[in-house]
Amino acid sequence: MKVSPAFVFTNPVHFLAFGLGSGLSPKAPGTAGTIIAVPLYLILVNLLPLYGYLAAITLAFLLGIYLCDKTSKDLGVHDHGGIVWDEFVGFWITMVLVPVTWFSVLAGFAAFRLFDILKPFPIGYLDKKVHGGFGIMLDDVIAGVYAAFVIQLVMYFSGF
């Protein structure tokens, strides 16, 4: 379902759910949303101590439940591809306790996108079975946790 820019840009809830408009990308809106999540991550991680960063992620997750639920109901479509707030939160989870380098950001981006696209168990199962804003957020949170685990393993074994 194609969404008009007016739907996104005239409603702050839709604007946020659509990742500041990045979800309007005609190709790979999830990837476009994750790209926009990167500079926001760099701002958060450089401005906040770890507990503040974790609090910001928690608040973004809770806000995301509302944003995604409201926007999907307004569209009449569960988990429309343009709803990418969940990608923001999933990527930010991926990057918890990761040193900020261009390599780590690219690795985190790639790992998160891989798990978000492939949806290994239980991500794919939950994506199909858990509905509403919580369901939209949940699969990306778990993809972020999986990606974070992989990044932490790589850092541990590479001595990074």
C-alpha positions in Angstrom: 0.0 0.0 0.0 1.4 3.3 -1.1 1.3 6.1 1.6 1.1 9.7 0.6 3.6 12.2 2.0 0.7 14.2 3.4 -0.3 11.3 5.6 3.2 11.3 7.1 4.2 14.9 7.2 0.9 16.4 8.5 0.7 14.2 11.6 3.5 14.1 14.2 2.6 10.5 15.2 2.9 9.3 11.6 6.0 11.4 11.0 7.8 9.7 13.9 6.4 6.2 13.1 7.6 6.6 9.5 11.1 7.4 10.9 11.1 11.2 10.2 9.8 10.4 6.7 12.5 7.8 5.8 9.8 5.1 5.7 8.4 6.7 2.6 11.4 5.3 0.7 10.0 3.4 -2.3 12.8 0.8 -2.0 13.9 -0.8 1.3 12.2 1.5 3.8 13.5 -0.5 6.7 17.1 0.0 5.5 16.3 3.7 4.9 15.0 3.9 8.5 18.1 2.3 9.9 20.2 4.7 8.0 18.4 7.6 9.7 18.8 5.8 13.0 22.6 6.0 12.7 23.1 9.8 13.1 20.5 9.8 15.9 22.5 7.0 17.6 25.7 9.0 17.3 24.0 12.0 19.0 22.5 9.9 21.8 25.6 7.9 22.5 27.8 11.0 22.5 25.5 13.1 24.7 24.3 10.5 27.2 26.0 8.3 29.8 25.2 4.6 29.5 22.3 4.8 31.9 20.9 7.7 29.9 21.3 5.9 26.6 19.5 2.8 28.0 16.7 5.1 29.4 16.4 6.7 26.0 16.1 3.3 24.3 13.5 2.2 26.8 11.5 5.4 26.3 11.8 5.1 22.5 10.5 1.5 22.8 7.5 2.5 24.9 6.7 5.5 22.7 7.1 3.2 19.7 4.4 0.9 20.9 2.0 3.8 20.7 3.4 5.4 17.5 3.4 2.1 15.6 0.0 1.0 16.9 -1.7 4.3 16.1 -0.1 4.6 12.6 -0.9 1.0 11.6 -4.6 1.4 12.7 -4.8 4.7 10.8 -3.5 3.0 7.7 -5.6 -0.1 8.3 -2.5 -2.3 7.7 -0.6 -4.2 10.4 3.1 -3.4 10.3 3.2 -1.4 7.1 6.7 -1.5 5.7 7.0 2.3 6.0 6.6 2.1 9.8 10.3 2.2 10.7 10.4 3.6 14.3 11.0 0.0 15.3 14.2 0.0 13.2 15.5 3.0 15.1 15.1 1.1 18.4 16.4 -2.2 17.1 19.6 -0.5 15.8 20.1 1.4 19.0 19.8 -1.8 21.0 22.4 -3.4 18.6 24.9 -0.7 19.5 24.6 -0.9 23.4 28.2 -1.0 24.8 29.8 -0.9 21.4 32.7 1.5 21.0 31.9 4.2 18.5 33.9 3.7 15.4 32.9 3.8 11.7 33.7 0.0 11.6 31.4 -0.7 14.6 28.6 1.4 13.2 28.8 -0.4 9.8 29.1 -3.8 11.5 26.1 -3.0 13.7 24.1 -1.7 10.8 24.8 -4.9 8.8 24.2 -7.2 11.7 20.9 -5.6 12.6 19.6 -5.5 9.0 20.6 -9.1 8.5 18.6 -10.3 11.5 15.7 -8.0 10.7 15.5 -9.3 7.2 16.1 -13.0 7.8 13.9 -13.1 11.0 15.4 -16.3 12.5 13.4 -18.0 15.3 11.6 -16.6 17.2 11.6 -13.3 15.3 9.6 -14.5 12.3 7.2 -16.4 14.5 6.6 -13.4 16.8 6.3 -11.1 13.8 3.3 -13.2 12.6 1.7 -13.9 15.9 2.0 -10.7 18.0 0.0 -7.8 16.7 -0.5 -4.2 17.5 2.2 -1.7 18.3 3.9 -4.1 20.7 4.2 -6.8 18.0 5.6 -4.3 15.5 8.3 -3.2 18.0 9.0 -6.7 19.4 10.5 -8.4 16.3 13.0 -5.5 15.8 13.9 -5.5 19.5 14.8 -9.2 19.3 16.7 -8.6 16.0 18.6 -5.9 17.9 19.4 -8.2 20.7 20.6 -10.9 18.3 22.7 -8.4 16.4 24.1 -7.0 19.7 25.1 -10.5 20.7 27.0 -11.1 17.4 28.7 -7.7 17.7 29.8 -8.4 21.3 31.1 -11.9 20.2 33.1 -10.3 17.4 34.5 -7.7 19.7 35.5 -10.3 22.3 37.2 -12.7 20.0 38.9 -10.0 17.9 40.1 -8.1 20.9 38.4 -5.0 19.5 
